[in-house]
Amino acid sequence: ICSMKSGLGWRHGGEQIKYAKTGIPKRCARGTFFVLSFSYTFEYDNDTVFFAYFFPYSVTSSNRLVHSVVSDPVTRQFAKSEVLVRSLAGLPIHVLVITDFGIPFREKQAFVLSARVHPGETNASWMIQGVIKFLVGASPEAAELRRRFVFFVVPMMNPDGVAHGSYRCNLAGLDLNRQFKYWRLHSSQAAMTPPVRALMELAERVAAETRLFGFIDFHGHSRKRGIFFYGC
């Protein structure tokens, strides 16, 4: 909750917060709809109050993070960025390359990291922001990781969905996280998901040039708490 008159910025608020089944059946799929409900007592008269499911993280915030890392006199020696691809709306999707550039790539293994394929899962952006800041940091652990690995980081996979307020899909109404199996197909559906194709082509290219050690896609969850992995 963000009350403009309080001046406190975003903070947790509300009472009787519930996320539960409604009993209303879905027409085109199995199961029933869920509903989020809560109560809130306004603190000030004539106030403007914003409500969000998670703490917001905008396209602008992501772009500022990338720019700050590659322009800072200290961190830019470890990081470079380029536009991996453009979204359906023409927004740039950046990839950060973080490593010790004094050591040849062929002597290292590689990680591909991505986040925010689901626009509503803003906690994924907060997590990958922390990862990026750690990797370009001054700690001995970060320096060792940069010596051993090349990190290819795509911090925002679905900027169109973020900018237009979608929770899960892109502008074509597709869940990008369900489109990875189509990325090799030159079909109209594959053409509607350029970030997926670009990310998988990046992963293939990295695997061909050096050993791909891991591929981690950051998400959030509406009900599970803490940090956890789904692996394959």
C-alpha positions as CSV (number, residue, x, y, z in Angstrom):
1,I,0.0,0.0,0.0
2,C,1.3,3.5,-0.8
3,S,-0.4,6.5,0.7
4,M,0.6,9.7,-0.9
5,K,-0.1,11.8,2.2
6,S,1.8,9.5,4.5
7,G,5.0,10.0,2.5
8,L,6.2,6.5,3.6
9,G,6.3,4.9,0.2
10,W,5.3,1.3,-0.3
11,R,4.6,-0.7,2.8
12,H,2.6,-3.7,3.9
13,G,-1.0,-2.9,4.9
14,G,-4.5,-4.1,5.1
15,E,-6.3,-6.6,7.2
16,Q,-8.3,-9.8,6.7
17,I,-6.2,-10.6,3.6
18,K,-7.5,-13.7,1.9
19,Y,-6.8,-15.5,-1.4
20,A,-9.4,-18.3,-1.8
21,K,-11.5,-20.2,-4.2
22,T,-14.8,-18.6,-5.2
23,G,-16.8,-21.6,-6.3
24,I,-17.2,-19.9,-9.7
25,P,-16.2,-22.4,-12.4
26,K,-13.9,-21.5,-15.3
27,R,-15.5,-21.7,-18.7
28,C,-12.4,-22.7,-20.7
29,A,-10.4,-24.6,-18.2
30,R,-10.7,-26.9,-15.2
31,G,-11.1,-25.7,-11.7
32,T,-12.7,-22.6,-10.2
33,F,-11.6,-18.9,-10.0
34,F,-9.8,-17.5,-7.0
35,V,-10.4,-14.1,-5.5
36,L,-8.1,-11.8,-3.4
37,S,-10.0,-9.9,-0.7
38,F,-8.9,-7.5,2.0
39,S,-10.0,-4.6,4.2
40,Y,-8.3,-1.3,4.5
41,T,-9.0,1.8,6.7
42,F,-8.0,5.0,5.0
43,E,-5.8,7.1,7.3
44,Y,-6.2,10.5,5.7
45,D,-9.0,12.5,4.1
46,N,-8.7,13.3,0.4
47,D,-5.7,11.0,0.1
48,T,-4.6,9.0,-3.0
49,V,-3.7,5.4,-2.1
50,F,-2.2,2.8,-4.4
51,F,-2.7,-0.9,-3.9
52,A,-0.4,-3.7,-5.3
53,Y,-0.2,-7.4,-5.0
54,F,3.6,-7.3,-4.5
55,F,6.0,-4.4,-4.0
56,P,6.1,-2.8,-7.5
57,Y,9.1,-3.0,-9.8
58,S,8.7,-1.1,-13.1
59,V,10.3,-1.3,-16.5
60,T,12.0,2.1,-15.7
61,S,13.5,0.6,-12.5
62,S,14.9,-2.3,-14.5
63,N,16.4,0.0,-17.1
64,R,17.9,2.3,-14.5
65,L,19.5,-0.7,-12.8
66,V,21.1,-1.8,-16.1
67,H,22.3,1.7,-16.8
68,S,23.7,2.2,-13.4
69,V,25.8,-1.0,-13.5
70,V,27.3,-0.3,-16.9
71,S,27.9,3.4,-16.3
72,D,29.4,3.3,-12.8
73,P,33.2,3.7,-13.0
74,V,33.8,0.7,-10.7
75,T,31.1,-1.8,-11.8
76,R,31.4,-1.1,-15.5
77,Q,34.7,-2.9,-15.6
78,F,32.8,-6.1,-14.8
79,A,29.6,-5.5,-16.8
80,K,28.5,-4.8,-20.3
81,S,25.0,-4.6,-21.8
82,E,23.3,-4.9,-25.1
83,V,19.8,-5.2,-26.4
84,L,19.1,-8.9,-26.8
85,V,15.8,-8.4,-28.7
86,R,12.9,-6.0,-28.8
87,S,9.4,-6.9,-27.5
88,L,6.3,-6.8,-29.6
89,A,5.8,-3.2,-28.6
90,G,9.4,-2.4,-29.5
91,L,10.7,-2.1,-25.9
92,P,14.4,-3.2,-25.5
93,I,15.1,-6.4,-23.6
94,H,18.6,-6.0,-22.2
95,V,21.1,-8.7,-21.4
96,L,23.9,-7.9,-19.0
97,V,27.2,-9.8,-19.3
98,I,29.0,-9.9,-16.0
99,T,32.5,-11.4,-15.6
100,D,36.2,-10.7,-15.2
101,F,36.9,-9.6,-18.8
102,G,40.6,-10.1,-18.2
103,I,40.2,-13.9,-18.4
104,P,39.2,-15.5,-21.7
105,F,35.7,-16.8,-22.0
106,R,36.9,-20.2,-23.2
107,E,38.5,-20.7,-19.8
108,K,35.2,-20.3,-17.9
109,Q,31.9,-21.8,-17.5
110,A,28.7,-19.8,-18.0
111,F,25.3,-19.1,-16.3
112,V,22.2,-17.7,-18.0
113,L,19.9,-15.9,-15.6
114,S,16.5,-14.5,-16.5
115,A,13.6,-12.9,-14.6
116,R,10.2,-11.3,-14.9
117,V,8.8,-13.6,-17.6
118,H,5.5,-13.2,-15.6
119,P,4.9,-9.4,-15.2
120,G,3.0,-9.7,-11.9
121,E,5.8,-11.5,-10.1
122,T,7.8,-8.4,-9.1
123,N,9.6,-10.2,-6.4
124,A,11.6,-11.9,-9.2
125,S,12.9,-8.5,-10.2
126,W,13.9,-7.6,-6.6
127,M,15.8,-10.9,-6.3
128,I,17.7,-10.6,-9.6
129,Q,18.5,-7.0,-8.7
130,G,20.2,-8.4,-5.6
131,V,22.0,-11.0,-7.6
132,I,23.3,-8.4,-10.1
133,K,24.5,-6.0,-7.3
134,F,26.2,-8.9,-5.6
135,L,28.0,-10.1,-8.8
136,V,29.4,-6.7,-9.5
137,G,30.3,-6.0,-5.9
138,A,33.6,-5.9,-4.2
139,S,33.4,-9.0,-2.0
140,P,36.0,-11.8,-2.5
141,E,33.2,-14.2,-3.3
142,A,31.9,-12.0,-6.2
143,A,35.4,-11.6,-7.5
144,E,35.9,-15.4,-7.5
145,L,32.6,-16.0,-9.3
146,R,33.6,-13.4,-12.0
147,R,36.9,-15.2,-12.4
148,R,35.3,-18.6,-12.8
149,F,32.1,-17.8,-14.7
150,V,30.5,-15.6,-17.3
151,F,27.0,-14.5,-16.2
152,F,24.4,-13.6,-19.0
153,V,21.6,-11.9,-17.2
154,V,18.2,-10.9,-18.7
155,P,16.5,-9.0,-15.9
156,M,13.2,-8.3,-17.5
157,M,11.9,-10.8,-20.1
158,N,8.4,-9.3,-20.5
159,P,8.5,-5.5,-20.4
160,D,5.3,-5.2,-22.4
161,G,3.4,-7.1,-19.8
162,V,4.9,-5.1,-17.0
163,A,4.2,-1.7,-18.7
164,H,0.6,-2.7,-19.6
165,G,-0.3,-4.1,-16.2
166,S,-0.6,-7.8,-17.2
167,Y,-0.1,-10.4,-14.5
168,R,1.0,-13.3,-16.6
169,C,0.9,-12.7,-20.4
170,N,2.5,-10.6,-23.1
171,L,0.7,-8.3,-25.5
172,A,-0.3,-11.3,-27.6
173,G,-2.1,-12.9,-24.6
174,L,0.5,-15.6,-24.3
175,D,2.2,-16.9,-21.2
176,L,5.8,-16.7,-22.2
177,N,6.7,-19.4,-19.6
178,R,4.6,-21.9,-21.6
179,Q,6.2,-21.0,-25.0
180,F,9.7,-22.4,-24.6
181,K,8.8,-25.6,-26.4
182,Y,7.8,-23.6,-29.5
183,W,10.9,-21.5,-29.9
184,R,12.3,-23.4,-32.8
185,L,9.1,-23.3,-34.8
186,H,8.7,-20.6,-37.4
187,S,5.0,-20.4,-36.6
188,S,2.9,-17.3,-35.9
189,Q,2.8,-18.3,-32.2
190,A,6.6,-18.5,-32.0
191,A,6.8,-15.1,-33.7
192,M,4.6,-13.6,-31.0
193,T,7.2,-14.5,-28.3
194,P,10.5,-12.9,-29.5
195,P,12.1,-12.8,-25.9
196,V,11.7,-16.6,-25.6
197,R,13.4,-17.3,-29.0
198,A,16.2,-14.8,-28.2
199,L,16.9,-16.2,-24.8
200,M,17.0,-19.8,-26.0
201,E,19.3,-18.8,-29.0
202,L,21.5,-17.0,-26.4
203,A,21.6,-20.2,-24.3
204,E,22.5,-22.3,-27.3
205,R,25.2,-20.0,-28.4
206,V,26.7,-19.9,-24.9
207,A,26.6,-23.7,-24.7
208,A,28.5,-23.9,-28.0
209,E,31.2,-21.4,-27.1
210,T,31.7,-22.5,-23.5
211,R,30.3,-24.9,-21.0
212,L,26.8,-23.9,-19.9
213,F,26.9,-24.6,-16.2
214,G,23.4,-23.5,-15.3
215,F,20.2,-21.7,-16.4
216,I,18.1,-20.1,-13.7
217,D,14.8,-18.4,-14.3
218,F,13.6,-16.2,-11.4
219,H,9.9,-16.3,-10.5
220,G,7.6,-15.4,-7.6
221,H,4.8,-17.4,-6.1
222,S,1.4,-16.3,-4.9
223,R,1.2,-18.6,-1.9
224,K,4.6,-20.3,-1.2
225,R,7.0,-18.5,1.2
226,G,10.7,-18.2,1.3
227,I,13.1,-19.3,-1.5
228,F,12.9,-22.6,-3.3
229,F,13.9,-24.3,-6.6
230,Y,12.2,-26.3,-9.2
231,G,15.0,-28.2,-11.0
232,C,15.4,-30.4,-14.0
